[in-house]
């Protein structure tokens, strides 16, 4: 991808609304770190809204990634390291390709067209073409494939900035390969609306789906349909004798649009309701059984097998990049971004003059957030142990450490339903004074506890059907919108707070706001005075306490209170209540902090109370001398460490094994009378060491250190050479001869299961290992993805990450696997060990893993049945496909487990049939599911769908068909 442009949430919203109007609202940022800046956001737009009406219920969510665009003509410079430079460009009225090699530079400057230009352009159109639709017709952008450019020119794309020093890598071929059909155009609301209204009717994928339907009827041998069936693992007896075909694999996130202005390119993606990380953190019970876990893992491997076959590595495979639907269909996102970033970071270290800023800018120069976030000392990636140590030593502020905990807990910056939470630290009755007991909030009790009181909480716990003290989130959407009422759009306030806007009903001052709500605080009250100033007519500014002159002074005093010694020595109690061990068990009951779950544990969730710690959080051991100066601009806190803690001890605490004999102490400082305090400090340090060791899972690792990590560009070149070899060996890719391909019967044979009722044992594993011993990873970069798959499979079974930075370092150095792996069944343990092999050449390929006995045939059958349903085709085409297979007995052949999995994806299609043919197909599906499902599953899955059918106007037609 191109260079990402980091902005604050408000900067991203301004950037988007400038072109797409205020109809498009930025919901929240998708951040990789605790820093509140990024380039990816989730947006929402009401497609049926008119200017003079309230928002209706046709709200669509989608994801946007913003990348910098230096040239208004949107040119891409394709640089061959050895021979030529080639530009593929689109101007306002035409498209062209120009050879900029030394031999033809002069000719290009004069506008002439050489034979080599024409030949290269013809090759572009002939080989790897990607049809991009826009208002002016069809634009073909293709990579280059001729003998002189085979090795690198069609893979590494660099665009130089005007200063000639920075550049970016843009792997165009990968985009074309993974998303061959994408809407392009000028950034405008009309373009966006057109894309979103036709989101599930992509003409290319609709054509593939219709071709699959014809293929099942033995009426068509369309190569795109056959290529698709082959990509999802259906064995076809087809010949390789043609040119390249590009399709989107159903487990790769589709790019639905590329809209640009003179400064930025907006990449649009569909919004997934969950990630695998969400499921593991908030609802692990949603992966109800071992079969469903294997089904998810199989989908990940299918996507990897496809992109690896194209010579493309994912580069950053982890649970947060695995997107899931309500029906547990997976899509991989973020392919290649992490690898390019690492390459850029390495270039900057080795050759600063030619490095590019993969993520540039915090925001625009005029954005107020430049000053709000400029002093944050948070890294661009999460390393909890490092951040905790810095906070404990006083090198990281309370505010910054709380941002880290929020990110680890899954809270999203800007998401009103799951907002970043901060503690209230004062009650606003008097000006905060560290020398006084008055006016400070009790951090040993939650805000809910303080607002409701012991008596009410005890009554709620004893009288409720499900015992609990807290019935709501610690920071509700209602509270967030009330806090930010002066800055949020009125449409949001009407939808969230009250449908009739009444400005006088919102709290008018900070003391009233604090007393009104049982909810905790938001970050803006510690760093952003703008939250006090109203943008709405009729709503006054939020008044500050009498001891502050204006919002700016209040923010300064409030932040100073947060960073004070008094708060620093009690903040760990609030952390225990909000993120720690007092969220569960006897500790939660004693603290009156038992939370009522808002949904069944078997339902997937994208938010919730994640318990980060199982041990009491340590108290901060450093207290600041000049808090205000330190958070305003100094590079480090000036800290005085408690008397018994010297620098040597502080370092020792964070060793995995604490050896008191090796702790050096200054004998002049510690006399005999200090022995009791020294003993207490050693005990406290041991507890601290145990705490950090038990919390290392908060920094999970899924990627090994590549042997060529010191030269990532060389590693990238190796991968690109592999891509070239694959293209040459396969004559780009395969096509299919009509005479040798099978249709419906072959498909049904693949769906039929032959389970013998026994568990797979070690003997089955050995047979598989011998059979696929030659199908190992072909490059270190692809093998790194296999390593990540092994980590994910282990985590799905263990409900805990397999590696943290310490255990991964031990494995890389000494080959010692974590003890946690021994909790896996022996056969699965051995399979995971193969994927983690220290010699990357011995790790099995994704294709080989798909054939392992770990996956029962029912998983493969369900996957083959469902894959075409997740093409971006029309509801009618998908319904006809499912009904056609069901009519031929596919559901019965697959077995009840696979049929139950398919039901969750098929039944939504029958609720709104578009024609009599669709009604007939819907009835066919219902009948076949009744035959293939067990009674309990049929009752729980089919009955709700039948009830919904009877409530719509097609019920009469359905009833006639049923009778």
C-alpha positions, 0 to 999 in steps of 0.5 A: 500500500501507499504511505499511510497518513496518520491523523487524529480522529477529528482530522480524519473526519474533516478530511472525509467530510470535506469530500463526502459531506457531513452525511458521512460520520466517522464512528471510531478509529481502527488503531494498532497502538494506544496513540490516538492517531491513525489512518483507518476509521469506521464510518457510517452513512444514512443512505435514505436521509434527506436534508430536511428529515431525520435519519432513517434506518438505512444506515451503512457502516464501512471502513476507510483507509486514507493514504497520501496522494502526491500527484493529482494525476494519481501516477504510480512509478514502477521502478525496475532496479536494473534496467528501466523505470515505467510509469502507469498513469491516468490523467483526466481524459486518458491513460498512458504508459511511458518508459523512463529508462535512460535510453528513452528519457528524452523521448518521454520528456518530449511527449513522443511514443516509442515502440517499447512504450506501445509494446509494454502497454500492450503487454499490460492489457494482455497479461494482468489486467484489472477492470476498474469501473468509474463514471467514464468507463473502464480503465485497465491497470496492469502489471508488466510481464516481459522478459526484461522486467520479469524479476522485479519491475512488476512488483516493487513500485516506488513513488518519489516525493518532490524532494527526491529523498522519500519514497513509498513501496506500492505493490500494485500487483498484489492489489490486483491479484487480491481484489481484481474488481474495484470501483474507482473515481473522484472522491464525492458523496455521489460516488460513495453512495453508488458504491454502497448501494451496490455493495452486494451486486458486484458485476464481476463476482455476480458473473462468477456466481452465475457461472458456478450455477451454470457449472453445476448444471453442466451448461457452462465451462466458464474459466472464471468459475473454474478458477474460483472453484479451484481456489477454494480447494475443489480438485478439478482435472483441468489443464494449464494452457492459458493466460492469467485469471484474477478472482477474489478469494472469498476469505480475502477482504474485498476492496470495494472502492478507491476514491481520490482527490488531489491529496488523498486516496480513500480505500473503502472496505466493508465493515465486519461485525467482529474480529477473531480478537474480539471473539477471543477477548469478549466471547470465547464461548461463541466458538461453541465446539471444537468443530467450529474452531477447526472450521475457522482455522480451515478458512484462514488456511484456505485464504493463505494457500491462495495468496501464497500460491500467488507469491504474496505473503500476508506479513501480519497475520494475527487475530485482529486481522481475521474478520468474522461475520455473524455466521463465522465466515472469515476474511483476512485483512491487512495483507502485506502492510506490516511487511512493507512497514518493516522494510521502510523502517529498515531502510530508514535505519540503513539509508536515512537519505532514501527512507520513506515515512510509512506513517507520516504526520500526526495531523495537519499543521492547523489541527489543534490535536497537534498540541494535544497529542504531541507530548505522548511518549507512546510507541507505535506498537503495544508492548505492555511490559515495557509500558508498565515498567516505564509507568512504574518508574515514572517515565510514563504518565498516568494518562498515557498508561491508562491509554495503553490499558484501554487499548489492551482492553479493546476500547476504541478511540471515538467509539461512543459505545465502547469509549476510552475510559478514564477515572474521575479523580476529584468531586469538583467541590473544591480546588484539588490540593494534594495537601488536603483530604477534601475534594478527592474521589475514592479510587477504591470504589467504582463510580457506580459504587459511589453513586448507588451506595452500599445498601442499594448494591447489596439489595440488587445483588441479593434480589436479582435472578442473576446476582450482580451489582453493576447493570451497565457499562462503566462508561455508557454511550449515553454518558459519552454523548452527554459529556460531549454534547456540545461537540457532537452532531445533533443527529447523534444526540437525537438518536442516542440521548433523546429523540427530541432535542432539548438543550436545557436538559444537558448538565450545565457545569462540571459538578452537576455532570459529575453528580448526575452520572454513575459513569466514569470520565473520558480523556477529553476532560484531561487534555482537550478544552474544546469539549467545553465549547458548544457548537449548537445554538441554544446550548450554552458552554459547559461551565467550569468550576469556580476555582478555574478561570476558563476551560484551558486552566481547568484542563491544566488543573484537572490533568495535574490532579490525575498526575498527582502523588495522591492519585498515583498511589491509589490508581492501582485500586481503580485499575483493579476494578476496571481492568483487573482481578476485581472483575471476577470471583470473590474479589468482585463480590467483596468489592461490590463490582459483579457486572451483569452480562448483557448477552449470552456467553455463546453469542459473538460480541465485539465489546465487553469487559475484558479482564487484563489482570488476575493479580492485584495491580502493583502501586506505582513506585515513583512519585513526581516532584513537578507533575505539571511541568513533566506532563506539559513538556519534559521528556521524562518525569523527575521522580524520587524513588521510595527510599528502599528502592535503588536503581539496581533493584528496579532493574532486577524486578523485571527479570523473569527470575528474581535472585535476592542474592544478586541484588546489590545494595548500598550499605551506607544507605541501608543500615541494620535498622533498615532490614525490615523495610528491605525485607518488605521491599524484596517481597514487594519486588517478588510480587511485582515480578510475579505480576509481570510474568502473569500478564505477559500474555497482554503482548502476544507474538505471532511472528518469528524474527526472520533470519533476514530481518536485518535486511528486509529489502533483501527478504522482499526481493526473495519473495518477489523472485518467488512470485516471478518463478511461479508466474514463469512456471505456470505461464502466469496461471492456469486456465481450463479446457472444457473437455476435462472438467467435471460439474455437479457430480464432481462437486457432490463427490467432494461434499460427501463425507466419510467419517468413520466415527473415530478420533484421529490418532497419531498414526493418521498424523504420521501418514499425512506427514509422509504424504505431504513431506514435500509440500513445505513453505517455499520462502521464509516470508511465507513460512512466517505466515505458517508460524502465525497460523500455528500460534492462532490454532493453539490460541483457539484451543488454549484461550490464551496466546502461545507466545509473549516476547519473553517466551518467543525469545527463548524459543528462537534462541534455545528452542524451548517451547512454552509449557502452555503447549503441553495442554494441547492434545498430543496430536494437535501439539505435534501439528502446532510444533510443525508449524513453529519449526525453527527451520522455516524450510520444514514448516508445512505449506498452507495447502498441506495443512488443509489436508491434515487429519486435524480437519474432518471431512465435514469441515471441508464439505461445509466450506466448499458449500459455503464459499460461493455464498460469500461472493459479492453477488446478488441475494437471488443468485446466492439463493439459487445456488444453495437451493440447487445443491440442496435439491441434489441432496448435498445437505444430506451428503455433508452430514448434520454438523456441516448442514447446521453450519450451512443453515446459518448462512443460507436461511437469511437468504430466504427472508426476502425473495425477489421473484417466484423462482426465489420463493420456490428456491426458498421452499426447497431449502427449508424442506432440505434443511428439515431432512438434514438437521437434527430435531433440536437444531431444526427447531432452533434454526428453522422456526425463527426463519419460518416465523419471519416469513409468515410476517411478510407479504410473500407468505401467501405464495410460500403457503401455496407452494408448501401445500 
